[in-house]
Amino acid sequence: MSGGVTLFLFIVSLVFCAAITGLLLWLLHRSLTANRRHAARRPVSYLLPVFLSLIVVWFTAAQTVPRMLDAVALAGQVSHTEEIILDQDDIRWLSFRHNDQIFHYNRWQMMPEAGKRYRMRFTPYSLSVLRLEEVIDVASTQR
């Protein structure tokens, strides 16, 4: 499975998250400016900065910052490797659960199957799977 395409998709997701964070910050700035000028047309508009602030903090902490930290880790060639066996209940459309953590993978390149042993390489913060290789037990294949 090609690591270049997976790395490209990781970078695209990083840029996308940074752009959404920028858009949310711009909306927050606009709503604060409107409130300062008393240009809000509805009373609910005065609460919009509060809700936008909560969304900005959540999205930045949950999506953007982990990807930025992973970009720094990948630039330093730091990633984690682990061997796993997945159950059918753990596998989702674009993610799977292992040890109470949710790992995200590229479905175009990786198709994990239940009951098989895999060696996965993943980013430490956003838990994006960079490589998923099936581990074949040599002793069982020689019988």
PyMOL commands that place a pseudoatom at each C-alpha (Angstrom):
pseudoatom trace, name=CA, resn=MET, resi=1, chain=A, elem=C, hetatm=0, pos=[0.000, 0.000, 0.000]
pseudoatom trace, name=CA, resn=SER, resi=2, chain=A, elem=C, hetatm=0, pos=[1.522, 3.249, -1.135]
pseudoatom trace, name=CA, resn=GLY, resi=3, chain=A, elem=C, hetatm=0, pos=[2.554, 5.553, 1.684]
pseudoatom trace, name=CA, resn=GLY, resi=4, chain=A, elem=C, hetatm=0, pos=[2.812, 8.561, -0.648]
pseudoatom trace, name=CA, resn=VAL, resi=5, chain=A, elem=C, hetatm=0, pos=[-0.910, 8.709, -1.367]
pseudoatom trace, name=CA, resn=THR, resi=6, chain=A, elem=C, hetatm=0, pos=[-1.754, 8.205, 2.296]
pseudoatom trace, name=CA, resn=LEU, resi=7, chain=A, elem=C, hetatm=0, pos=[0.658, 10.976, 3.263]
pseudoatom trace, name=CA, resn=PHE, resi=8, chain=A, elem=C, hetatm=0, pos=[-0.866, 13.231, 0.592]
pseudoatom trace, name=CA, resn=LEU, resi=9, chain=A, elem=C, hetatm=0, pos=[-4.369, 12.613, 1.982]
pseudoatom trace, name=CA, resn=PHE, resi=10, chain=A, elem=C, hetatm=0, pos=[-3.079, 13.352, 5.484]
pseudoatom trace, name=CA, resn=ILE, resi=11, chain=A, elem=C, hetatm=0, pos=[-1.677, 16.681, 4.271]
pseudoatom trace, name=CA, resn=VAL, resi=12, chain=A, elem=C, hetatm=0, pos=[-4.964, 17.476, 2.496]
pseudoatom trace, name=CA, resn=SER, resi=13, chain=A, elem=C, hetatm=0, pos=[-6.880, 16.780, 5.717]
pseudoatom trace, name=CA, resn=LEU, resi=14, chain=A, elem=C, hetatm=0, pos=[-4.452, 19.030, 7.624]
pseudoatom trace, name=CA, resn=VAL, resi=15, chain=A, elem=C, hetatm=0, pos=[-4.980, 21.888, 5.148]
pseudoatom trace, name=CA, resn=PHE, resi=16, chain=A, elem=C, hetatm=0, pos=[-8.753, 21.313, 5.191]
pseudoatom trace, name=CA, resn=CYS, resi=17, chain=A, elem=C, hetatm=0, pos=[-8.895, 21.434, 9.015]
pseudoatom trace, name=CA, resn=ALA, resi=18, chain=A, elem=C, hetatm=0, pos=[-6.729, 24.554, 9.100]
pseudoatom trace, name=CA, resn=ALA, resi=19, chain=A, elem=C, hetatm=0, pos=[-9.009, 26.208, 6.517]
pseudoatom trace, name=CA, resn=ILE, resi=20, chain=A, elem=C, hetatm=0, pos=[-12.144, 25.356, 8.516]
pseudoatom trace, name=CA, resn=THR, resi=21, chain=A, elem=C, hetatm=0, pos=[-10.511, 26.722, 11.673]
pseudoatom trace, name=CA, resn=GLY, resi=22, chain=A, elem=C, hetatm=0, pos=[-9.639, 29.908, 9.781]
pseudoatom trace, name=CA, resn=LEU, resi=23, chain=A, elem=C, hetatm=0, pos=[-13.210, 30.214, 8.503]
pseudoatom trace, name=CA, resn=LEU, resi=24, chain=A, elem=C, hetatm=0, pos=[-14.621, 29.750, 12.006]
pseudoatom trace, name=CA, resn=LEU, resi=25, chain=A, elem=C, hetatm=0, pos=[-12.239, 32.387, 13.370]
pseudoatom trace, name=CA, resn=TRP, resi=26, chain=A, elem=C, hetatm=0, pos=[-13.268, 34.789, 10.597]
pseudoatom trace, name=CA, resn=LEU, resi=27, chain=A, elem=C, hetatm=0, pos=[-16.965, 34.217, 11.421]
pseudoatom trace, name=CA, resn=LEU, resi=28, chain=A, elem=C, hetatm=0, pos=[-16.205, 34.802, 15.099]
pseudoatom trace, name=CA, resn=HIS, resi=29, chain=A, elem=C, hetatm=0, pos=[-14.418, 38.054, 14.252]
pseudoatom trace, name=CA, resn=ARG, resi=30, chain=A, elem=C, hetatm=0, pos=[-17.348, 39.224, 12.103]
pseudoatom trace, name=CA, resn=SER, resi=31, chain=A, elem=C, hetatm=0, pos=[-19.905, 38.451, 14.790]
pseudoatom trace, name=CA, resn=LEU, resi=32, chain=A, elem=C, hetatm=0, pos=[-17.832, 40.215, 17.459]
pseudoatom trace, name=CA, resn=THR, resi=33, chain=A, elem=C, hetatm=0, pos=[-17.447, 43.244, 15.189]
pseudoatom trace, name=CA, resn=ALA, resi=34, chain=A, elem=C, hetatm=0, pos=[-21.201, 43.330, 14.537]
pseudoatom trace, name=CA, resn=ASN, resi=35, chain=A, elem=C, hetatm=0, pos=[-21.907, 43.164, 18.269]
pseudoatom trace, name=CA, resn=ARG, resi=36, chain=A, elem=C, hetatm=0, pos=[-19.399, 45.917, 19.039]
pseudoatom trace, name=CA, resn=ARG, resi=37, chain=A, elem=C, hetatm=0, pos=[-21.034, 48.202, 16.460]
pseudoatom trace, name=CA, resn=HIS, resi=38, chain=A, elem=C, hetatm=0, pos=[-24.502, 47.281, 17.736]
pseudoatom trace, name=CA, resn=ALA, resi=39, chain=A, elem=C, hetatm=0, pos=[-25.359, 46.121, 14.234]
pseudoatom trace, name=CA, resn=ALA, resi=40, chain=A, elem=C, hetatm=0, pos=[-26.932, 42.842, 15.359]
pseudoatom trace, name=CA, resn=ARG, resi=41, chain=A, elem=C, hetatm=0, pos=[-30.478, 42.625, 14.050]
pseudoatom trace, name=CA, resn=ARG, resi=42, chain=A, elem=C, hetatm=0, pos=[-31.757, 39.911, 16.377]
pseudoatom trace, name=CA, resn=PRO, resi=43, chain=A, elem=C, hetatm=0, pos=[-31.177, 39.458, 20.102]
pseudoatom trace, name=CA, resn=VAL, resi=44, chain=A, elem=C, hetatm=0, pos=[-29.940, 35.907, 19.445]
pseudoatom trace, name=CA, resn=SER, resi=45, chain=A, elem=C, hetatm=0, pos=[-27.088, 37.376, 17.392]
pseudoatom trace, name=CA, resn=TYR, resi=46, chain=A, elem=C, hetatm=0, pos=[-25.454, 38.565, 20.592]
pseudoatom trace, name=CA, resn=LEU, resi=47, chain=A, elem=C, hetatm=0, pos=[-25.014, 34.926, 21.663]
pseudoatom trace, name=CA, resn=LEU, resi=48, chain=A, elem=C, hetatm=0, pos=[-23.457, 33.871, 18.355]
pseudoatom trace, name=CA, resn=PRO, resi=49, chain=A, elem=C, hetatm=0, pos=[-19.869, 34.714, 19.455]
pseudoatom trace, name=CA, resn=VAL, resi=50, chain=A, elem=C, hetatm=0, pos=[-20.281, 32.462, 22.489]
pseudoatom trace, name=CA, resn=PHE, resi=51, chain=A, elem=C, hetatm=0, pos=[-21.394, 29.501, 20.377]
pseudoatom trace, name=CA, resn=LEU, resi=52, chain=A, elem=C, hetatm=0, pos=[-18.747, 30.163, 17.736]
pseudoatom trace, name=CA, resn=SER, resi=53, chain=A, elem=C, hetatm=0, pos=[-16.072, 30.338, 20.438]
pseudoatom trace, name=CA, resn=LEU, resi=54, chain=A, elem=C, hetatm=0, pos=[-17.098, 26.935, 21.749]
pseudoatom trace, name=CA, resn=ILE, resi=55, chain=A, elem=C, hetatm=0, pos=[-17.070, 25.468, 18.233]
pseudoatom trace, name=CA, resn=VAL, resi=56, chain=A, elem=C, hetatm=0, pos=[-13.653, 26.994, 17.460]
pseudoatom trace, name=CA, resn=VAL, resi=57, chain=A, elem=C, hetatm=0, pos=[-12.133, 25.622, 20.668]
pseudoatom trace, name=CA, resn=TRP, resi=58, chain=A, elem=C, hetatm=0, pos=[-13.629, 22.147, 20.159]
pseudoatom trace, name=CA, resn=PHE, resi=59, chain=A, elem=C, hetatm=0, pos=[-12.725, 21.868, 16.462]
pseudoatom trace, name=CA, resn=THR, resi=60, chain=A, elem=C, hetatm=0, pos=[-9.216, 23.199, 16.964]
pseudoatom trace, name=CA, resn=ALA, resi=61, chain=A, elem=C, hetatm=0, pos=[-8.520, 20.905, 19.923]
pseudoatom trace, name=CA, resn=ALA, resi=62, chain=A, elem=C, hetatm=0, pos=[-10.108, 17.805, 18.374]
pseudoatom trace, name=CA, resn=GLN, resi=63, chain=A, elem=C, hetatm=0, pos=[-9.093, 18.113, 14.717]
pseudoatom trace, name=CA, resn=THR, resi=64, chain=A, elem=C, hetatm=0, pos=[-6.570, 20.801, 13.795]
pseudoatom trace, name=CA, resn=VAL, resi=65, chain=A, elem=C, hetatm=0, pos=[-4.033, 20.628, 16.633]
pseudoatom trace, name=CA, resn=PRO, resi=66, chain=A, elem=C, hetatm=0, pos=[-3.611, 16.812, 16.533]
pseudoatom trace, name=CA, resn=ARG, resi=67, chain=A, elem=C, hetatm=0, pos=[-2.981, 16.985, 12.783]
pseudoatom trace, name=CA, resn=MET, resi=68, chain=A, elem=C, hetatm=0, pos=[-0.463, 19.798, 13.211]
pseudoatom trace, name=CA, resn=LEU, resi=69, chain=A, elem=C, hetatm=0, pos=[1.363, 17.844, 15.911]
pseudoatom trace, name=CA, resn=ASP, resi=70, chain=A, elem=C, hetatm=0, pos=[1.348, 14.796, 13.625]
pseudoatom trace, name=CA, resn=ALA, resi=71, chain=A, elem=C, hetatm=0, pos=[2.782, 16.861, 10.779]
pseudoatom trace, name=CA, resn=VAL, resi=72, chain=A, elem=C, hetatm=0, pos=[5.693, 17.814, 13.036]
pseudoatom trace, name=CA, resn=ALA, resi=73, chain=A, elem=C, hetatm=0, pos=[6.078, 14.182, 14.139]
pseudoatom trace, name=CA, resn=LEU, resi=74, chain=A, elem=C, hetatm=0, pos=[6.049, 12.937, 10.542]
pseudoatom trace, name=CA, resn=ALA, resi=75, chain=A, elem=C, hetatm=0, pos=[8.606, 15.559, 9.533]
pseudoatom trace, name=CA, resn=GLY, resi=76, chain=A, elem=C, hetatm=0, pos=[10.828, 14.079, 12.238]
pseudoatom trace, name=CA, resn=GLN, resi=77, chain=A, elem=C, hetatm=0, pos=[9.907, 10.585, 10.987]
pseudoatom trace, name=CA, resn=VAL, resi=78, chain=A, elem=C, hetatm=0, pos=[8.139, 9.682, 14.231]
pseudoatom trace, name=CA, resn=SER, resi=79, chain=A, elem=C, hetatm=0, pos=[5.235, 7.261, 14.027]
pseudoatom trace, name=CA, resn=HIS, resi=80, chain=A, elem=C, hetatm=0, pos=[3.964, 4.311, 16.034]
pseudoatom trace, name=CA, resn=THR, resi=81, chain=A, elem=C, hetatm=0, pos=[3.752, 0.701, 14.902]
pseudoatom trace, name=CA, resn=GLU, resi=82, chain=A, elem=C, hetatm=0, pos=[1.525, -1.933, 16.449]
pseudoatom trace, name=CA, resn=GLU, resi=83, chain=A, elem=C, hetatm=0, pos=[0.253, -5.410, 15.582]
pseudoatom trace, name=CA, resn=ILE, resi=84, chain=A, elem=C, hetatm=0, pos=[-3.498, -5.804, 15.851]
pseudoatom trace, name=CA, resn=ILE, resi=85, chain=A, elem=C, hetatm=0, pos=[-6.285, -8.307, 15.218]
pseudoatom trace, name=CA, resn=LEU, resi=86, chain=A, elem=C, hetatm=0, pos=[-9.645, -6.715, 14.445]
pseudoatom trace, name=CA, resn=ASP, resi=87, chain=A, elem=C, hetatm=0, pos=[-13.123, -8.026, 15.204]
pseudoatom trace, name=CA, resn=GLN, resi=88, chain=A, elem=C, hetatm=0, pos=[-16.019, -7.483, 12.812]
pseudoatom trace, name=CA, resn=ASP, resi=89, chain=A, elem=C, hetatm=0, pos=[-17.691, -5.132, 15.307]
pseudoatom trace, name=CA, resn=ASP, resi=90, chain=A, elem=C, hetatm=0, pos=[-14.586, -2.912, 15.397]
pseudoatom trace, name=CA, resn=ILE, resi=91, chain=A, elem=C, hetatm=0, pos=[-14.433, -2.140, 11.661]
pseudoatom trace, name=CA, resn=ARG, resi=92, chain=A, elem=C, hetatm=0, pos=[-16.328, 0.894, 10.354]
pseudoatom trace, name=CA, resn=TRP, resi=93, chain=A, elem=C, hetatm=0, pos=[-16.469, 2.600, 6.955]
pseudoatom trace, name=CA, resn=LEU, resi=94, chain=A, elem=C, hetatm=0, pos=[-13.416, 4.877, 7.397]
pseudoatom trace, name=CA, resn=SER, resi=95, chain=A, elem=C, hetatm=0, pos=[-12.242, 3.890, 10.861]
pseudoatom trace, name=CA, resn=PHE, resi=96, chain=A, elem=C, hetatm=0, pos=[-11.785, 1.008, 13.225]
pseudoatom trace, name=CA, resn=ARG, resi=97, chain=A, elem=C, hetatm=0, pos=[-11.614, 0.691, 16.986]
pseudoatom trace, name=CA, resn=HIS, resi=98, chain=A, elem=C, hetatm=0, pos=[-8.681, -0.898, 18.791]
pseudoatom trace, name=CA, resn=ASN, resi=99, chain=A, elem=C, hetatm=0, pos=[-7.912, -0.636, 22.531]
pseudoatom trace, name=CA, resn=ASP, resi=100, chain=A, elem=C, hetatm=0, pos=[-10.668, 1.963, 22.992]
pseudoatom trace, name=CA, resn=GLN, resi=101, chain=A, elem=C, hetatm=0, pos=[-9.114, 4.252, 20.384]
pseudoatom trace, name=CA, resn=ILE, resi=102, chain=A, elem=C, hetatm=0, pos=[-10.534, 5.088, 16.961]
pseudoatom trace, name=CA, resn=PHE, resi=103, chain=A, elem=C, hetatm=0, pos=[-8.056, 4.861, 14.080]
pseudoatom trace, name=CA, resn=HIS, resi=104, chain=A, elem=C, hetatm=0, pos=[-8.839, 6.490, 10.726]
pseudoatom trace, name=CA, resn=TYR, resi=105, chain=A, elem=C, hetatm=0, pos=[-7.762, 4.831, 7.479]
pseudoatom trace, name=CA, resn=ASN, resi=106, chain=A, elem=C, hetatm=0, pos=[-7.983, 5.407, 3.736]
pseudoatom trace, name=CA, resn=ARG, resi=107, chain=A, elem=C, hetatm=0, pos=[-10.606, 3.021, 2.404]
pseudoatom trace, name=CA, resn=TRP, resi=108, chain=A, elem=C, hetatm=0, pos=[-9.292, 3.383, -1.160]
pseudoatom trace, name=CA, resn=GLN, resi=109, chain=A, elem=C, hetatm=0, pos=[-6.024, 1.761, -0.107]
pseudoatom trace, name=CA, resn=MET, resi=110, chain=A, elem=C, hetatm=0, pos=[-6.774, -0.327, 2.964]
pseudoatom trace, name=CA, resn=MET, resi=111, chain=A, elem=C, hetatm=0, pos=[-9.528, -2.874, 3.448]
pseudoatom trace, name=CA, resn=PRO, resi=112, chain=A, elem=C, hetatm=0, pos=[-9.102, -4.430, 6.903]
pseudoatom trace, name=CA, resn=GLU, resi=113, chain=A, elem=C, hetatm=0, pos=[-10.823, -7.765, 7.398]
pseudoatom trace, name=CA, resn=ALA, resi=114, chain=A, elem=C, hetatm=0, pos=[-11.986, -9.251, 10.672]
pseudoatom trace, name=CA, resn=GLY, resi=115, chain=A, elem=C, hetatm=0, pos=[-9.855, -11.964, 12.249]
pseudoatom trace, name=CA, resn=LYS, resi=116, chain=A, elem=C, hetatm=0, pos=[-6.656, -11.181, 10.341]
pseudoatom trace, name=CA, resn=ARG, resi=117, chain=A, elem=C, hetatm=0, pos=[-3.451, -9.991, 11.986]
pseudoatom trace, name=CA, resn=TYR, resi=118, chain=A, elem=C, hetatm=0, pos=[-2.166, -6.619, 10.782]
pseudoatom trace, name=CA, resn=ARG, resi=119, chain=A, elem=C, hetatm=0, pos=[0.863, -4.460, 11.434]
pseudoatom trace, name=CA, resn=MET, resi=120, chain=A, elem=C, hetatm=0, pos=[-0.198, -0.849, 11.317]
pseudoatom trace, name=CA, resn=ARG, resi=121, chain=A, elem=C, hetatm=0, pos=[1.865, 2.319, 11.258]
pseudoatom trace, name=CA, resn=PHE, resi=122, chain=A, elem=C, hetatm=0, pos=[-0.058, 5.335, 12.527]
pseudoatom trace, name=CA, resn=THR, resi=123, chain=A, elem=C, hetatm=0, pos=[0.370, 8.929, 13.610]
pseudoatom trace, name=CA, resn=PRO, resi=124, chain=A, elem=C, hetatm=0, pos=[0.621, 9.480, 17.373]
pseudoatom trace, name=CA, resn=TYR, resi=125, chain=A, elem=C, hetatm=0, pos=[-1.965, 12.254, 17.847]
pseudoatom trace, name=CA, resn=SER, resi=126, chain=A, elem=C, hetatm=0, pos=[-4.738, 12.028, 15.237]
pseudoatom trace, name=CA, resn=LEU, resi=127, chain=A, elem=C, hetatm=0, pos=[-4.406, 8.224, 14.953]
pseudoatom trace, name=CA, resn=SER, resi=128, chain=A, elem=C, hetatm=0, pos=[-4.360, 8.264, 11.147]
pseudoatom trace, name=CA, resn=VAL, resi=129, chain=A, elem=C, hetatm=0, pos=[-3.242, 4.915, 9.751]
pseudoatom trace, name=CA, resn=LEU, resi=130, chain=A, elem=C, hetatm=0, pos=[-0.339, 5.421, 7.352]
pseudoatom trace, name=CA, resn=ARG, resi=131, chain=A, elem=C, hetatm=0, pos=[0.293, 1.766, 6.532]
pseudoatom trace, name=CA, resn=LEU, resi=132, chain=A, elem=C, hetatm=0, pos=[-1.674, -1.411, 7.182]
pseudoatom trace, name=CA, resn=GLU, resi=133, chain=A, elem=C, hetatm=0, pos=[0.051, -4.674, 6.277]
pseudoatom trace, name=CA, resn=GLU, resi=134, chain=A, elem=C, hetatm=0, pos=[-1.255, -8.166, 6.830]
pseudoatom trace, name=CA, resn=VAL, resi=135, chain=A, elem=C, hetatm=0, pos=[1.100, -10.263, 8.966]
pseudoatom trace, name=CA, resn=ILE, resi=136, chain=A, elem=C, hetatm=0, pos=[1.429, -13.806, 7.678]
pseudoatom trace, name=CA, resn=ASP, resi=137, chain=A, elem=C, hetatm=0, pos=[2.561, -16.423, 10.176]
pseudoatom trace, name=CA, resn=VAL, resi=138, chain=A, elem=C, hetatm=0, pos=[5.382, -18.324, 8.443]
pseudoatom trace, name=CA, resn=ALA, resi=139, chain=A, elem=C, hetatm=0, pos=[5.014, -21.411, 10.669]
pseudoatom trace, name=CA, resn=SER, resi=140, chain=A, elem=C, hetatm=0, pos=[1.357, -21.908, 9.743]
pseudoatom trace, name=CA, resn=THR, resi=141, chain=A, elem=C, hetatm=0, pos=[1.968, -21.497, 5.994]
pseudoatom trace, name=CA, resn=GLN, resi=142, chain=A, elem=C, hetatm=0, pos=[4.695, -24.174, 5.861]
pseudoatom trace, name=CA, resn=ARG, resi=143, chain=A, elem=C, hetatm=0, pos=[2.485, -26.998, 7.162]
for i in range(1, 143): cmd.bond("trace and resi %d" % i, "trace and resi %d" % (i + 1))
show_as sticks, trace
zoom trace
